[in-house]
Amino acid sequence: MEEQSNRDLDRDTAMADDDQSGRCLDLTSFQLHDLGDIELPESLIELDLTANRLSKLDPRIGLLSHLKKLSLRQNLFDDQGVEAISNWNEISGLQELVLRDNKLTKIPDVSIFKSLLVFDVSFNEIPSLSGLSKVSTTLKELYVSKNEVTKIEELEHLQSLQILELGSNRLRVMENLQTFTNLQELWLGRNRIKAVNLCGLTCIRKLSLQSNRLTSMAGLQDCVALEELYLSHNGIAKMEGLSKLANLRVLDVSSNKLTSIDDIENLTRLEDLWLNDNQIASLEGIDLALSGSREKLTTIYLERNPCATSPSYSVILKEIFPNLEQIDSDILM
């Protein structure tokens, strides 16, 4: 076992030496319980400790004054185990901190990091966003998916935010988003949201509201920059408010209660359209419904609709859309 451990340590050192002259150290999946036998060069810029068995922070990390990226993903850290990080002045220049998939029950105090760009606390047991008010205004990407969060709060100051991931929580209302004027991506899938409210944001390029409790698309009509829209697994009965979304390339409205294809005839950039698992009875009129994207459409899903039971189903689609590359799960030659 000691010989194996020495080989592992030698490999670790080699990885550090080979990667930017010892500036990056990747210790992913070494099943480490501590870093006692690991050398941490003072020149480190990136330290990746993903998929180990760590529960306490090695104080030597706090002395790595050049460190920019620190990943503690998929370990055994609880709140007390990461508490020391809030006092580590030497690494206050950190730009990326990943605490994904641990045992946290609250947002840790990261106010010391004045240049933080990426902060990830997804896959923990956090019930509230309380504490995020202390996060630096420099933040561009925030990931808090797969927790127990019930309210969008303490984010108003993060006006530089470009990506916000709050999927798989317990949110019921879209709120307090109005200051995110630079937000490009908003991921809110697997919550309990009943209505769309983007609080006037018009720069969103990617929006996911999959697996919520929506019954209407109302509220999307002003999001003219949207390129990708994901609304599957809701209770939407009508396609509406889409005609002005001229930049839309991907539209997923699968697994809803749609009976027809509406309001997308003017979408000239649409490439991917997911309509499977709805109640669309016939392909009649589909050429008009998708007239704007006739040349651009490359992927369409309509399986598990009544219209997909016709023997000539695929043939009709190929004739209408000459550049199709995929119909349902079938890749076309």
N, C-alpha and C positions, 0 to 999 in steps of 0.2 A: 504493500500500500504506500509506503514511504517513497519507494522508487517511482511509482505511478505519480504521486504528488509532485515529485521533483521534475518529472517529465512535463507535467502540466504547467508548472511554474516556468520552466524553460521555454515552453511554447508561448506562454503569456508574454514573457520578456521579448521573445522574438517578434511577436505581433506588434508590440509597442515600438520596437526598434525599426521594424520594416515600414511602419505606417507613419509617414511624415517625420521620420527621425525621432520617434518616441513621443510624438505630440498627441497621438490617439491610442487609447488602450481599450480593446474590446474583450470583455470577460464574460460574454454571453453564454449561458447554459453550462457553467462550470460547477454548479451545485455548491457554491461556497457558502459557509456559515459565517465566515468573517474574512477580513482581508489581511490578517496577521502576517501571512507569509508572502504577500504580494508587494512588489516594489511599485511605488507610485512616483514616477519621475516628476520633478518640480515643473517641468516644461509642458505637462499635459494640458491640452486644449479640450479634448473630448475624453470622457470616461463613461463607458457603457457597461453597466452591471446587471443587465436584463437577465431574468430567469435564473436566479440563484436562491439561496435560503437565508438571505440577510435580514436581520431584524433591528440592527443598530448601525448607526452611521460611524464609520471609522473617522476619528478626528483629524487624521492626516489629509482627508479630502478638503477640509476647511483651510488648508494651507496652500492649496494649488492656485496661486494667484492669477495664473493665465487661463484657468478653466472657463470655457464658454458653454459646453454642453455636458449635462449630467443626466444619465438615465438610470433610474432605480426601478424600472418596470418589472413587474412580476416577481416580487419578493414577499417578505413577511413583515413589512414595516407597519406599525400602528402609529397613532398620533404621538406617543411619547418617543417612539423610535426615530422620528424625523424632527423632533422639537429643536435639537441643537442647531439645525441649519439656519434658523432665524438670527443667529448671533455670529455667523461666519463672515466677518468683514472682508477677509482676504479674497473671497470668491464673489464679492458683490457685483462683479462684472459679468456674472453668468447670464447667458442669453436664452438657454433652453433647459427646462427642468421637467423631467418626466417621472411621475410617481404613479403611473397607471398600474392597475391590478395589484393592489396591496390591501391593507386592512384599515385604511383611514376612515374616521367617522366625522372629520371636520376639515375644512380648508386650512392647510398649514400657513403660518405667517411667513410670507416671502417678500415682505416690504423692503427688505435689505437689498434686493436685486433691482437696481434702478434702470437696468438696460434689458430687462426680460422681454423676449419676443414670443416664446412658446412656453405654455404651461399646461400640463396634462395630468389630471387627477381622475381620469375615467376608471371605471370598474373598481370602485371602492364602495363604501357604505355611508356616503355623505348625504345627510338629509336636507342640507341648506347651503345656499351660496354665501352665507355670512362669512365675512373675512376677505372676500374678493375686493372689497372697497380699498384694501391696502395694497393691491397689486399695482405695479407701475403702469402709468399711462402709455408706455412704449409697447405694451403687449399687442401682438398681431394675431396670435392663434390661441384659442382657449378651448380645451377639451374636458368636459365634465359628464360624459355619457355614462350610462349604466351605473347610476347611483339612485338616491331616493329623493331627489330634489322636487319640491312642490311649487316653487315660485321663482320667477326670473327677477333677480334683485341684485343690488350692489355692483352693477356693471356700467352704470351711466357714464362714468369717467373714462371708460375704455374706448375713446373715440378713434383710435388707430386700429381697432380690431377689424380683421379681414375674414377670419374663420371662427364661427361659434358653433360648437357641437354640444348639444344638450339632449341627444337622443336617449331613449330607454330610461326615462325618469317618471315622475308623477305629475307633470305639468298639465294644467287644465286651461290656462289662458296664455296667449301671446301678449306680452306687455313689456313696458320699459325698454323698448328697442329703438326709440326715436333718435337717440344720439349716435347710433352706429352708422354714420353717413358713409363710412368707407367699407362697410361689411360686404363681402363678396359671396360668402357661403354661409348658409344657416341650416343646420341639421337638427330637426326636432321630431324625428320618427319615433314611434313606439312611446307615445305619451297618451294623454287623455284630452287632447285639444278638440274643441267642438266648432270653433270658428277661426277663420284666417284674419289676422290683424297684424300687418307689417308696419304699423305706426308711421306710415308715410315714407318708408324706405323705398327707393327706386333704383338702387345700384346693385341689388342682389343678382348674382349670376347663377347660383345653384341653391335650390330650396328643396328640402325634404320634409314632408309631413306624412310620410307613410305610417300606416297602422295607428291612426288616431281615431277620432269620433266625428270626423267631418261629414256633413250632409250636403254641403254646398261649396262651390269654388269661388264664391263672391269674396272680393278682397285682393284678388291677384291682378286685376286689370291695369294697375298703375306700375307694375313691376316690369317695365319695358326692356330692361337689360337682361332679363332672365334667359339663360341658355339651357338649363336643365331643371326640370320640374318633376318631382316624385310625389305622387298622391295615391299610391296603391293601398289596398286594404283599408278603405274607409266605407262610408255609406252614401257616396255621391251618386245622384240620380241623373244629373244633367251637366253636360260640358258647356261652360259659359265663362265669360270674362277672359277669353284666350286670344281673341282676334287681334289685339294690339301688341301681343308678345312676339314681335317680328323677329327677334333674335333667337327664338326657341329652337334648339337642335334635338333635345331629348324630352319626350313627354311620356310619363308612366302613369296611367290611370287604370291599371289592371285591378281586378278584384274589387270592383265597386258595383253599382246598380244601374249602369248605363244601358239604355235601350237603343241609342243612336249616336252617330258621330257628328258633332256640331261645333261651330264657331272656330274652326281651324283651317278653313279654306284659303285664308290669306297668309298662312305661315310658310314662306318660301324657303326657309332654311331647315325645316324639320327633316331629320335623318332617321331617328329611332322613335317608333310609336308602339307603346305597349297598351293593348286594349283587351288582353286575354281575361277570362273569368268574369265576364259581364253578361248582359242579356240582349246583345245585339242580334236581331232576328235575321237580317238579310244584308247581302253585299250590294244591294241595289242602291245606287246613288253615291257609293263610296268614291267614285271617280270625281264627282263634284265636291264632295266633302273634303277631299284631299287634293284638290286641283292645284293649289299653290305649291305643293311639295311633290308633285308627280315625278319630276326629274331627280329630285334630291333624295327621296326616301330610299334607304338601304335596308332597313330592318322593320318588320311589322309582326306583332303578335296578336292573334285573334282566336287562338285555340280556346276551347271550352266556352264558346259562344254558340248559340244556335246556328249562326251563319257559317260556322266552320265545319258543319256536318255535311255540306254539299260535296259530292264527288269531284266537282270542277272547281272547288274552292281555291286551290293553289294556282291553277291555270288562269283563272280570272284575275287574280292578284298580279301575276307575272305580266299579263297583257296590259294591265292598267299602269303598272309601275315598272318601267323598263330597266331600272338600275337596282332593283331589289337584289340583295345578297343573302337575305335570311328571311324565311317565313316560319314563324314559331321556332321550334328547335332545329329546323332543317336548314342547313347551309347549302345555298344554291351554287352550282358549278358555273 
